Amino acid sequence: MVSLVALLLVLVPARAIVAQTRIGIERGAQPAPLVLESIAGDRVDLADSFGKRPVVLQFWATWCPKCKALEPQMIAAQEEFGDRVDFFGIAVAVGQNPERIRKHLAEHPLPFPMLWDDNGEATRRFMAPTTSYIVILDDEGRVAYTGVDTGQDVPRAIRKVVGPAPTQSASEPPPS
């Protein structure tokens, strides 16, 4: 039996094993909303979004190369779905502070609010294993997707939750 397991470990690519491993909060879970502070210092109550419309959360850090690699996808997803989905970055409190984050965002702006997880409450609540961790909640506030690393297809994951973008009907004039 041990030799069979060893053979499978050699034959099955490591990426396939990782892809099958559950990470973070369980799909279907309904986490309670929490209140965080934005990097600008404003209080943000996620109850305003949870259970009302889909939400995308990205656990993020200024020093995270995987977060940087995900930026084009996150920006494209926000552009495509921003009218139907709330997006939030959650800046973890490891190796950074709000001042450093504000400076970074001034040089590399993101089109969605960045929240500060000062005491790690959001990290614990969503069982974030690392930065570049993304959680998508459906409009009932249930976890519909979790993923980590640069191999995620964020727009596709959101489409599975909200469906394709509405198409313009033939009777509507084209946008100006």
ChimeraX attribute file (.defattr): number of C-alpha atoms within 10 A of each C-alpha:
attribute: neighborCount
match mode: 1-to-1
recipient: residues
	/A:1	6
	/A:2	7
	/A:3	8
	/A:4	9
	/A:5	10
	/A:6	10
	/A:7	11
	/A:8	11
	/A:9	12
	/A:10	10
	/A:11	9
	/A:12	10
	/A:13	10
	/A:14	10
	/A:15	8
	/A:16	9
	/A:17	10
	/A:18	10
	/A:19	12
	/A:20	8
	/A:21	8
	/A:22	11
	/A:23	18
	/A:24	20
	/A:25	19
	/A:26	16
	/A:27	16
	/A:28	13
	/A:29	13
	/A:30	17
	/A:31	16
	/A:32	13
	/A:33	16
	/A:34	14
	/A:35	15
	/A:36	21
	/A:37	16
	/A:38	19
	/A:39	21
	/A:40	14
	/A:41	11
	/A:42	10
	/A:43	12
	/A:44	15
	/A:45	13
	/A:46	16
	/A:47	13
	/A:48	13
	/A:49	18
	/A:50	22
	/A:51	19
	/A:52	14
	/A:53	16
	/A:54	24
	/A:55	27
	/A:56	22
	/A:57	20
	/A:58	25
	/A:59	25
	/A:60	25
	/A:61	24
	/A:62	21
	/A:63	14
	/A:64	12
	/A:65	15
	/A:66	17
	/A:67	21
	/A:68	17
	/A:69	14
	/A:70	18
	/A:71	16
	/A:72	12
	/A:73	16
	/A:74	23
	/A:75	17
	/A:76	14
	/A:77	21
	/A:78	22
	/A:79	11
	/A:80	16
	/A:81	20
	/A:82	15
	/A:83	8
	/A:84	14
	/A:85	23
	/A:86	22
	/A:87	23
	/A:88	21
	/A:89	23
	/A:90	26
	/A:91	26
	/A:92	24
	/A:93	16
	/A:94	13
	/A:95	9
	/A:96	14
	/A:97	17
	/A:98	19
	/A:99	11
	/A:100	13
	/A:101	20
	/A:102	16
	/A:103	12
	/A:104	14
	/A:105	14
	/A:106	10
	/A:107	9
	/A:108	12
	/A:109	10
	/A:110	16
	/A:111	14
	/A:112	14
	/A:113	15
	/A:114	25
	/A:115	27
	/A:116	24
	/A:117	24
	/A:118	18
	/A:119	11
	/A:120	14
	/A:121	14
	/A:122	21
	/A:123	21
	/A:124	13
	/A:125	14
	/A:126	22
	/A:127	14
	/A:128	23
	/A:129	14
	/A:130	17
	/A:131	23
	/A:132	26
	/A:133	25
	/A:134	23
	/A:135	24
	/A:136	25
	/A:137	28
	/A:138	24
	/A:139	19
	/A:140	15
	/A:141	22
	/A:142	20
	/A:143	22
	/A:144	22
	/A:145	20
	/A:146	24
	/A:147	21
	/A:148	21
	/A:149	15
	/A:150	17
	/A:151	11
	/A:152	16
	/A:153	13
	/A:154	22
	/A:155	17
	/A:156	13
	/A:157	18
	/A:158	23
	/A:159	14
	/A:160	12
	/A:161	17
	/A:162	16
	/A:163	11
	/A:164	13
	/A:165	10
	/A:166	6
	/A:167	6
	/A:168	10
	/A:169	8
	/A:170	7
	/A:171	6
	/A:172	7
	/A:173	8
	/A:174	8
	/A:175	5
	/A:176	3
